[in-house]
């Protein structure tokens, strides 16, 4: 007989929130609570926390089983996680997220559904899927990036002695674009690419700005350089996701980006758009 998916997971301790803990009332409040609790959660619940924090929008349209599968845990662990952060259960957490993102869906969705039905897996259908993922990412970007944070980041870059840019693995493309754009805007910049194992962190000095780009599962090389930047007295700007990013714990000025995916491939539409906007804004402020 197959195991009951709602049965308690023996590998997950009974860690639920105290009765007095009010449930988070917004996705941002939930993210803040996860960041504060992450180090104290048991391993399975931390898996839930990391996945939920990086995929908050998915809660609105996903069952507890879907979210548990994404996190690599049993549904019972995901339900216990919801209780651990203050909700009565997964349903209450889902209602909160749905309420935050309620609104009409664009008519473009109907055309995408039609294209998928005509040829799932074909090149035109794949293009449609990635366009759809990119569109969702760009729409979410307007909600995730705080205007004040973007203005402070541009102002810091405009007055910096030198701007250091670092991004590894899939974050390398936006990092390279940002460094290239800075050069075109007359902003002195250094791209830390780690080529041939070369380490240029000794070039970081007080008065500099370091822009670190990293997304789950987070490059250790990027986090190490960001830590060195803070130790050197530089200003740290992090372009990262809404997950439990270690860059947030370094006191960085955060520009949050959440990329939607299709088939586990994530277009970088939102990240590339944000880096270009940041470069142009900083270049304009420096020239002014």
Secondary structure, 3 states (H helix, E strand, C coil): CCCCCCCCCCCCCCCCCCCCCCCCCCHHHHHHHHHHHHHHCCHHHHHHHHHHHHCHHHHHHCCHHHHHHHHCCCHHHHHHHHHHCCCCCHHHHHHHHHHHCCCCCCCHHHHHHHHHHHCCCCHHHHHHHHHHHHHHHHHHHHHHCCHHHHHHHHHHHHCCCCEEEEECHHHHHHHHHHHHHHHHCCCCEEEECCHHHCCCHHHCCCCCEEEEEECCCCCHHHHHHHHHHHHCCCEEEEEECCCCCCCHHHCCEEEECCCCCECCECCCHHHHHHHHHHHHHHHHHHHC
